[in-house]
Amino acid sequence: MIKTILFLTLASNLIFAQNSDLFNNNWYISQIVTNNQTTISPTMQVSIGTSHFNSNTNFVSSYFNTAGSMITFNTLTDSFTRQGGGCTLAVYNGTNAAAAQAYDQKNCDFFINTSSGTIFNYQIINNSNLKTLIITNATTGDKIYYNNSFLGTKENALKKTFKVYPNPSSDFLIVEDLEKNLKVKIYDLSGKLLFETLSSGKTLKVDVSNFQKGQYLLNIENFKSEFFIKN
């Protein structure tokens, strides 16, 4: 009996040590990449659902509807294997309904339209207090991106804020309410630094016309970080 308890404790500790960030954050789906095509989470009248790992054996990926998967973690690599699951079927009829329903279907298809035994790799990118979880189908290369609470922790919430518009943007991003000589950085969701400069005053204009369609993190020294969308 003692040996059994010790074995279960050791196995549990190995899994939680390897995957602690997965369990210690709520995740909010931000974009899906299938067949090299990126789709950003459409805006709804209700909040995006919380995606989370309920235990070592279950992952829930939520937008409006939920794709629930039974999983097994690999303790040697950052991956898990999906054994089965299903999707909820609630119908969203609010603003932007067609886009929202199509996005729901993409979320469901990403996980559910796979055979039992499909392996999904995961990666967690840290940008200050904000984290991005990327789950990749190891067979197809398709990806889903999640952010932790979008704007992070209590510490981050206490920082100063700035205005950023238009959001989404197709060409230029305007940032207001800044101070002089602050470090300004833009990252993509893989953590790659795409832009860096110093603020010259209260307003900054950033050319994002050459950015690929998707979601980006705007990080300004001493300020609360913000996500923006390039369309």
Backbone bond lengths (Angstrom), bond angles and torsions (degrees), N, CA, C in turn:
res aa  C-N    CA-C-N  psi(-1)  N-CA   C-N-CA  omega(-1)  CA-C   N-CA-C  phi
1 M - - - 1.461 - - 1.534 110.23 -
2 I 1.346 116.48 -43.54 1.460 120.91 -179.88 1.516 110.27 -64.33
3 K 1.361 116.61 -40.68 1.454 120.61 178.97 1.525 110.94 -62.48
4 T 1.341 116.13 -39.70 1.464 120.66 179.52 1.513 111.05 -63.63
5 I 1.335 116.87 -44.58 1.467 121.53 179.82 1.520 110.32 -63.15
6 L 1.334 116.74 -42.99 1.459 120.48 179.92 1.525 111.15 -64.24
7 F 1.330 117.08 -39.79 1.465 121.25 179.19 1.523 110.59 -64.37
8 L 1.341 116.97 -46.62 1.459 120.75 -179.67 1.517 111.23 -64.54
9 T 1.333 116.76 -38.60 1.471 120.67 178.54 1.515 110.93 -64.97
10 L 1.348 116.08 -44.01 1.455 120.45 179.36 1.513 111.37 -63.38
11 A 1.335 117.56 -44.64 1.469 121.46 179.46 1.511 110.70 -62.30
12 S 1.354 116.35 -42.63 1.463 120.08 179.37 1.513 111.18 -63.77
13 N 1.340 116.88 -43.30 1.459 120.36 179.95 1.517 111.94 -63.40
14 L 1.333 117.66 -38.43 1.458 121.23 178.69 1.512 110.85 -62.00
15 I 1.347 116.10 -44.47 1.463 120.11 -178.11 1.516 110.86 -67.77
16 F 1.334 116.90 -47.21 1.452 118.80 -177.26 1.522 112.20 -68.52
17 A 1.346 117.33 -33.26 1.458 119.82 178.07 1.515 110.60 -65.00
18 Q 1.312 116.80 -37.04 1.447 120.41 -177.44 1.527 111.99 -78.72
19 N 1.312 116.47 -31.03 1.455 120.26 -171.58 1.531 113.15 -118.48
20 S 1.325 118.55 25.12 1.461 120.70 -171.94 1.519 113.06 -58.87
21 D 1.340 118.55 -40.12 1.459 120.16 -179.88 1.528 111.80 -64.26
22 L 1.309 117.43 -30.40 1.461 120.22 178.44 1.522 110.87 -62.17
23 F 1.318 115.99 -40.52 1.464 121.31 -174.81 1.527 112.76 -87.57
24 N 1.315 117.47 -20.91 1.465 120.88 -174.74 1.521 113.62 -92.40
25 N 1.329 117.00 5.54 1.460 121.28 -179.88 1.516 111.04 -132.70
26 N 1.338 115.58 146.14 1.458 120.51 163.22 1.519 106.77 -87.77
27 W 1.333 116.76 140.18 1.455 121.40 -175.24 1.521 109.94 -115.84
28 Y 1.346 115.60 141.13 1.460 121.73 -178.74 1.524 108.53 -123.36
29 I 1.319 115.95 118.61 1.452 121.47 -175.01 1.530 110.16 -61.95
30 S 1.343 117.05 133.55 1.465 120.50 -176.22 1.520 113.61 -120.48
31 Q 1.333 118.07 -31.92 1.452 119.50 176.19 1.518 110.71 -163.78
32 I 1.337 114.85 155.00 1.459 122.00 -179.82 1.518 107.95 -125.37
33 V 1.324 116.36 134.59 1.460 121.64 177.96 1.527 108.29 -117.56
34 T 1.337 117.04 113.55 1.459 122.41 176.77 1.518 108.82 -129.07
35 N 1.331 115.59 134.33 1.471 121.25 -178.30 1.529 111.45 52.70
36 N 1.344 115.49 38.00 1.471 123.12 179.29 1.525 113.24 66.01
37 Q 1.331 117.82 15.65 1.461 122.42 176.64 1.526 109.13 -109.15
38 T 1.350 115.89 125.71 1.464 121.14 -177.35 1.522 110.94 -95.70
39 T 1.330 116.36 129.17 1.464 122.25 174.67 1.514 108.59 -120.45
40 I 1.321 116.77 121.90 1.468 122.18 -179.52 1.517 109.33 -86.46
41 S 1.321 117.17 146.49 1.465 121.47 179.93 1.524 110.84 -56.29
42 P 1.338 118.77 117.51 1.459 120.56 178.30 1.534 111.26 -66.27
43 T 1.310 116.04 154.07 1.462 121.46 177.60 1.518 110.13 -76.87
44 M 1.333 116.56 135.32 1.463 122.41 175.93 1.524 109.47 -120.65
45 Q 1.340 115.74 170.00 1.463 120.87 175.65 1.521 111.27 -79.20
46 V 1.310 116.78 -12.65 1.466 121.67 178.92 1.530 108.30 -116.54
47 S 1.307 116.10 162.87 1.458 120.74 -178.97 1.522 111.07 -70.24
48 I 1.331 115.82 147.71 1.458 120.44 173.21 1.526 109.27 -61.82
49 G 1.321 116.41 139.91 1.457 120.90 -179.68 1.522 112.32 -65.86
50 T 1.317 116.28 156.06 1.456 122.29 179.17 1.522 110.28 -85.15
51 S 1.319 116.15 125.08 1.461 121.58 174.63 1.522 108.30 -96.90
52 H 1.329 116.45 139.00 1.456 118.09 -175.65 1.523 110.96 -162.63
53 F 1.325 114.11 159.62 1.452 122.52 172.53 1.522 107.20 -93.13
54 N 1.344 116.12 110.27 1.460 119.93 -177.83 1.517 111.65 -70.20
55 S 1.313 115.84 -33.78 1.461 121.86 -178.31 1.518 107.06 -162.04
56 N 1.316 116.82 -170.14 1.464 120.44 176.54 1.519 112.38 -70.22
57 T 1.328 117.45 -6.31 1.462 119.94 -172.78 1.522 113.86 -123.75
58 N 1.327 118.62 8.92 1.460 119.15 -175.45 1.524 111.15 -150.98
59 F 1.344 116.44 133.42 1.463 122.22 174.53 1.518 109.19 -128.38
60 V 1.333 115.74 132.09 1.459 122.52 179.43 1.522 108.64 -113.30
61 S 1.341 116.89 118.76 1.464 122.31 176.55 1.520 108.15 -106.77
62 S 1.336 116.58 114.25 1.461 120.70 -171.40 1.513 112.73 -119.44
63 Y 1.315 115.29 139.49 1.472 123.91 166.94 1.520 104.54 -122.77
64 F 1.317 120.22 -99.11 1.471 121.33 165.56 1.525 107.44 -91.06
65 N 1.357 115.02 -52.66 1.455 120.17 171.16 1.516 109.94 -88.01
66 T 1.317 115.81 175.84 1.457 122.15 -173.92 1.522 111.14 -127.68
67 A 1.329 115.77 132.85 1.459 122.48 171.21 1.519 107.74 -103.91
68 G 1.320 116.29 110.86 1.455 120.82 -179.00 1.520 110.76 -102.22
69 S 1.328 116.88 132.65 1.460 121.17 -177.16 1.525 111.16 -127.81
70 M 1.326 115.47 137.39 1.460 121.07 170.14 1.523 107.08 -87.35
71 I 1.330 117.01 127.63 1.459 120.60 -170.85 1.526 111.44 -133.59
72 T 1.323 114.06 161.84 1.460 122.38 171.41 1.522 108.06 -130.66
73 F 1.319 117.46 125.25 1.454 121.32 179.36 1.521 111.22 -78.18
74 N 1.329 115.20 143.28 1.458 121.81 168.46 1.523 106.82 -89.91
75 T 1.316 117.71 122.06 1.465 120.83 -175.44 1.522 112.82 -81.09
76 L 1.343 117.19 -5.58 1.465 120.67 -179.03 1.524 113.04 -103.17
77 T 1.320 117.26 -24.67 1.464 121.56 179.04 1.517 109.13 -130.30
78 D 1.327 116.94 161.98 1.461 121.54 178.34 1.523 108.73 -81.89
79 S 1.309 115.17 78.03 1.462 120.39 -177.80 1.521 109.26 -156.63
80 F 1.333 114.93 163.65 1.458 120.64 171.52 1.523 108.72 -142.00
81 T 1.312 115.31 156.51 1.459 122.39 179.46 1.522 108.93 -108.27
82 R 1.327 116.20 133.55 1.459 121.33 179.61 1.525 110.29 -93.70
83 Q 1.362 115.76 129.71 1.465 120.48 179.01 1.531 113.38 -100.88
84 G 1.325 117.34 -27.00 1.458 120.19 -176.89 1.512 110.38 172.36
85 G 1.331 116.71 -177.14 1.458 121.24 179.74 1.507 111.18 152.03
86 G 1.321 116.71 -163.60 1.454 121.62 -179.14 1.511 111.98 -169.83
87 C 1.347 115.94 174.38 1.465 122.47 -177.60 1.516 111.07 -118.53
88 T 1.331 116.88 147.03 1.454 120.80 170.14 1.535 108.72 -75.95
89 L 1.335 116.45 162.03 1.471 120.77 -170.38 1.524 113.37 -125.00
90 A 1.340 118.02 20.65 1.464 120.10 179.35 1.525 110.38 -61.87
91 V 1.335 117.15 143.94 1.465 122.03 -177.64 1.522 109.76 -102.41
92 Y 1.322 116.84 124.09 1.462 122.19 177.36 1.521 108.46 -92.40
93 N 1.335 116.44 123.00 1.461 121.42 -178.22 1.519 112.81 -119.10
94 G 1.323 117.41 17.32 1.455 120.35 -179.23 1.515 112.29 -82.28
95 T 1.339 115.77 -160.98 1.455 122.20 178.75 1.529 110.32 -58.44
96 N 1.315 116.35 138.36 1.466 122.34 178.44 1.524 111.66 64.86
97 A 1.326 116.13 35.98 1.464 121.35 -172.15 1.526 112.78 -61.54
98 A 1.326 117.76 -43.55 1.466 120.17 -176.40 1.524 111.35 -61.46
99 A 1.340 115.87 -45.65 1.468 119.97 179.76 1.525 110.72 -66.88
100 A 1.325 116.76 -40.23 1.460 120.92 -178.95 1.528 111.01 -65.19
101 Q 1.323 116.93 -42.30 1.464 120.19 -179.83 1.524 110.88 -66.90
102 A 1.335 116.83 -38.80 1.468 120.32 177.69 1.528 110.93 -65.02
103 Y 1.327 116.10 -37.38 1.464 120.79 179.73 1.524 110.41 -68.96
104 D 1.324 116.06 -41.57 1.463 120.64 174.24 1.524 110.79 -53.43
105 Q 1.334 115.33 -43.47 1.458 119.70 -179.09 1.527 111.82 -65.30
106 K 1.336 116.67 -37.87 1.465 120.29 177.30 1.530 110.69 -62.46
107 N 1.330 116.34 -43.31 1.463 120.60 178.73 1.522 110.46 -60.79
108 C 1.332 115.80 -44.56 1.460 120.24 179.45 1.530 110.97 -64.30
109 D 1.334 116.02 -48.34 1.463 120.17 -177.42 1.524 112.14 -61.51
110 F 1.328 116.42 -36.15 1.469 120.71 -177.30 1.525 111.08 -55.35
111 F 1.329 115.99 -42.28 1.460 119.71 -177.59 1.528 113.08 -97.76
112 I 1.322 116.56 -44.30 1.467 119.78 -169.52 1.520 112.90 -79.46
113 N 1.338 117.89 -33.51 1.460 120.43 179.47 1.528 111.41 -82.58
114 T 1.314 115.24 48.31 1.462 121.86 176.24 1.517 107.67 -133.09
115 S 1.297 116.59 153.45 1.454 120.51 179.29 1.525 110.43 -78.00
116 S 1.321 115.63 156.09 1.460 120.45 175.50 1.523 108.76 -59.76
117 G 1.316 116.01 133.49 1.452 120.42 -177.91 1.516 114.23 100.14
118 T 1.364 116.79 -1.94 1.465 120.25 177.53 1.531 110.23 -64.34
119 I 1.308 115.90 135.04 1.470 121.81 -179.20 1.519 110.20 -98.18
120 F 1.323 116.00 134.50 1.460 123.11 175.62 1.527 108.52 -119.17
121 N 1.319 116.68 124.12 1.455 121.42 173.72 1.525 109.28 -86.40
122 Y 1.308 116.85 151.72 1.459 119.58 175.91 1.522 110.08 -133.59
123 Q 1.333 114.49 152.21 1.463 122.04 178.35 1.519 107.85 -142.83
124 I 1.320 116.97 139.33 1.462 121.68 177.12 1.517 108.67 -116.28
125 I 1.334 116.21 121.44 1.459 123.49 179.29 1.522 108.66 -102.19
126 N 1.336 116.58 131.62 1.463 121.39 179.62 1.519 110.41 -105.30
127 N 1.317 117.22 124.39 1.457 123.61 171.46 1.527 107.08 -124.46
128 S 1.324 116.22 94.61 1.455 121.34 -174.60 1.532 108.11 60.27
129 N 1.357 118.13 -126.27 1.457 120.80 179.66 1.513 112.64 -87.42
130 L 1.320 117.40 -3.67 1.454 120.93 -179.36 1.518 110.17 -94.87
131 K 1.314 115.51 143.95 1.451 121.04 -179.75 1.522 109.83 -127.54
132 T 1.321 114.78 147.19 1.459 121.63 174.31 1.519 108.41 -122.70
133 L 1.317 115.57 126.25 1.460 122.07 175.63 1.526 108.30 -100.92
134 I 1.333 116.57 126.73 1.459 122.02 177.65 1.519 107.74 -116.94
135 I 1.329 116.15 119.85 1.465 121.87 176.52 1.517 108.16 -108.41
136 T 1.333 116.77 126.93 1.460 122.66 -174.23 1.519 110.51 -121.94
137 N 1.329 116.10 129.59 1.461 121.07 171.64 1.527 107.46 -69.20
138 A 1.323 117.54 115.77 1.466 121.37 -173.72 1.523 112.59 -65.18
139 T 1.325 117.13 -20.96 1.463 121.10 -178.41 1.516 111.95 -86.45
140 T 1.340 116.99 -46.89 1.464 121.54 -173.51 1.521 113.83 -96.92
141 G 1.332 117.53 -22.91 1.461 121.08 -174.58 1.517 113.66 83.52
142 D 1.340 118.37 -1.18 1.467 121.13 176.70 1.532 109.44 -64.75
143 K 1.351 115.67 150.26 1.460 120.29 -173.47 1.527 111.68 -135.13
144 I 1.333 115.09 150.99 1.462 122.34 166.96 1.529 107.64 -124.55
145 Y 1.333 115.65 134.92 1.461 122.41 179.27 1.530 109.04 -107.85
146 Y 1.333 115.75 138.25 1.463 122.54 176.94 1.532 108.40 -130.58
147 N 1.329 116.09 148.04 1.463 122.15 173.22 1.521 109.20 -114.01
148 N 1.327 117.27 149.80 1.461 119.75 178.00 1.523 109.73 -88.24
149 S 1.308 116.08 107.51 1.465 123.12 176.77 1.522 113.11 58.58
150 F 1.334 117.96 13.70 1.451 124.72 -178.87 1.521 113.07 59.04
151 L 1.312 117.51 -54.01 1.461 118.01 -177.11 1.520 112.29 -121.01
152 G 1.306 115.15 25.38 1.440 121.46 158.85 1.506 118.91 74.10
153 T 1.292 115.40 -139.87 1.456 123.52 -163.43 1.530 112.71 -97.52
154 K 1.321 114.77 175.81 1.460 120.64 177.49 1.525 111.05 -59.83
155 E 1.327 116.36 -40.07 1.462 120.54 179.26 1.526 110.71 -60.61
156 N 1.315 116.37 -43.12 1.464 120.68 179.66 1.523 111.06 -66.31
157 A 1.333 116.30 -36.46 1.459 120.69 -178.13 1.518 112.48 -66.05
158 L 1.325 117.68 -22.60 1.460 121.25 -178.74 1.528 112.31 -83.79
159 K 1.312 117.82 -9.30 1.456 120.63 -178.77 1.518 111.31 -75.81
160 K 1.345 115.99 163.98 1.456 121.58 178.02 1.519 110.02 -67.63
161 T 1.325 115.46 156.60 1.457 120.51 -179.60 1.524 110.30 -117.45
162 F 1.317 115.83 159.16 1.454 122.55 176.49 1.524 108.75 -129.79
163 K 1.333 115.89 163.44 1.463 120.75 175.92 1.521 109.05 -95.03
164 V 1.333 116.66 137.96 1.452 121.01 176.34 1.529 108.69 -136.20
165 Y 1.324 115.92 128.62 1.463 120.81 -178.51 1.539 108.86 -159.31
166 P 1.318 119.66 162.43 1.477 125.24 -12.75 1.521 110.28 -70.19
167 N 1.297 116.37 152.60 1.460 121.33 -179.64 1.523 108.40 -142.73
168 P 1.336 117.71 102.83 1.461 129.99 13.81 1.537 112.78 -71.96
169 S 1.338 114.86 160.74 1.455 121.69 178.60 1.522 110.05 -128.51
170 S 1.334 116.29 147.08 1.463 120.18 177.91 1.522 112.30 -110.95
171 D 1.351 116.96 -20.35 1.470 118.65 -177.33 1.529 113.32 -134.78
172 F 1.343 116.96 -62.77 1.464 119.88 -177.88 1.524 110.70 -120.58
173 L 1.325 114.77 147.40 1.453 122.78 176.29 1.523 107.56 -113.05
174 I 1.324 117.52 127.97 1.469 122.53 178.28 1.525 108.53 -104.78
175 V 1.334 115.32 126.96 1.467 121.02 178.77 1.523 107.86 -118.25
176 E 1.331 116.54 127.45 1.466 121.51 -177.15 1.523 111.24 -124.12
177 D 1.338 114.83 167.52 1.469 124.00 178.64 1.525 112.11 68.40
178 L 1.321 115.37 40.02 1.459 120.90 179.06 1.527 111.15 -99.44
179 E 1.307 115.38 -175.09 1.449 123.53 172.48 1.521 108.02 -126.72
180 K 1.308 117.13 167.07 1.463 121.22 -177.31 1.535 111.31 -77.88
181 N 1.351 114.59 146.28 1.468 123.46 173.13 1.535 113.42 63.45
182 L 1.328 115.84 40.13 1.461 120.77 173.49 1.526 109.38 -99.26
183 K 1.315 117.42 142.73 1.454 121.56 176.08 1.532 109.53 -72.64
184 V 1.327 115.44 125.28 1.463 121.98 -179.91 1.526 107.80 -117.53
185 K 1.335 116.53 125.62 1.460 120.98 -178.22 1.529 110.16 -134.89
186 I 1.326 115.42 146.02 1.465 121.64 174.57 1.521 107.98 -123.97
187 Y 1.342 115.61 128.47 1.451 122.37 178.95 1.525 109.58 -117.07
188 D 1.342 116.44 150.40 1.451 118.09 167.01 1.519 107.73 -86.82
189 L 1.329 117.31 177.97 1.454 119.99 -173.59 1.524 113.52 -75.72
190 S 1.314 117.55 -4.37 1.461 120.05 173.28 1.525 111.04 -89.89
191 G 1.355 116.68 -3.09 1.450 121.52 -179.10 1.516 114.05 92.35
192 K 1.332 117.62 3.55 1.462 121.25 -179.41 1.521 110.49 -76.95
193 L 1.337 116.79 130.67 1.454 122.22 178.12 1.530 109.15 -77.64
194 L 1.337 116.55 120.89 1.461 121.48 -176.27 1.521 113.26 -106.43
195 F 1.327 116.54 -24.25 1.464 120.29 -174.44 1.517 108.61 -151.98
196 E 1.333 115.94 141.63 1.463 120.50 178.66 1.521 109.37 -151.44
197 T 1.322 116.75 134.21 1.455 121.49 177.77 1.521 109.12 -158.71
198 L 1.343 116.74 179.53 1.457 123.08 171.95 1.526 108.44 -112.59
199 S 1.312 116.01 139.16 1.462 119.29 176.76 1.524 109.58 -69.06
200 S 1.338 115.82 145.16 1.464 120.30 -178.23 1.525 112.65 -108.83
201 G 1.331 116.05 -4.09 1.461 120.12 -178.87 1.510 109.89 178.87
202 K 1.314 116.66 -151.45 1.464 120.97 -175.97 1.530 113.08 -78.85
203 T 1.346 116.30 -20.38 1.466 120.39 -176.85 1.518 110.40 -126.91
204 L 1.329 115.30 140.68 1.461 121.74 179.50 1.525 108.69 -133.19
205 K 1.338 116.13 135.21 1.460 121.68 176.66 1.517 108.28 -114.00
206 V 1.339 116.25 124.84 1.463 121.40 -175.77 1.527 109.21 -118.97
207 D 1.320 116.13 128.32 1.464 121.65 177.34 1.530 108.72 -82.14
208 V 1.335 116.69 114.35 1.467 121.32 178.71 1.527 111.01 -115.06
209 S 1.332 116.69 15.32 1.463 120.50 -175.14 1.522 112.91 -62.27
210 N 1.329 117.68 -26.95 1.462 120.58 -178.68 1.530 112.75 -92.29
211 F 1.322 117.35 -1.14 1.460 120.27 177.16 1.532 109.53 -71.65
212 Q 1.322 116.72 146.23 1.449 121.11 173.04 1.523 109.97 -70.80
213 K 1.336 116.31 153.97 1.453 121.21 176.06 1.523 109.68 -57.90
214 G 1.334 116.89 132.74 1.454 120.06 179.55 1.510 112.33 156.04
215 Q 1.307 116.20 -167.32 1.458 123.04 -178.05 1.523 109.87 -108.70
216 Y 1.344 115.63 142.15 1.462 121.24 -176.34 1.526 109.75 -135.55
217 L 1.326 114.79 158.66 1.458 121.68 178.72 1.515 109.44 -108.16
218 L 1.330 116.14 123.60 1.461 122.98 176.10 1.516 108.22 -99.91
219 N 1.328 115.70 115.67 1.452 122.00 -175.95 1.525 109.25 -116.48
220 I 1.335 116.48 121.70 1.464 122.22 -179.92 1.525 108.78 -124.70
221 E 1.298 115.52 130.93 1.467 122.71 -176.16 1.530 111.67 -50.72
222 N 1.336 115.82 129.38 1.475 124.59 177.90 1.515 114.23 70.24
223 F 1.346 117.54 6.43 1.454 121.29 -179.93 1.527 110.52 -118.08
224 K 1.312 114.66 159.64 1.453 121.59 175.84 1.525 109.78 -69.80
225 S 1.312 117.56 126.23 1.467 121.52 -179.10 1.526 110.80 -67.78
226 E 1.322 115.39 152.52 1.468 121.45 -179.29 1.520 109.67 -135.51
227 F 1.329 115.86 145.09 1.454 120.88 170.71 1.522 109.65 -90.89
228 F 1.324 115.88 146.35 1.464 119.99 170.33 1.517 109.34 -138.00
229 I 1.326 115.13 162.60 1.452 121.49 -175.62 1.520 109.97 -114.52
230 K 1.311 117.58 133.24 1.463 123.43 171.99 1.531 107.01 -101.21
231 N 1.335 116.29 123.36 1.467 118.78 179.81 1.510 111.07 -115.35
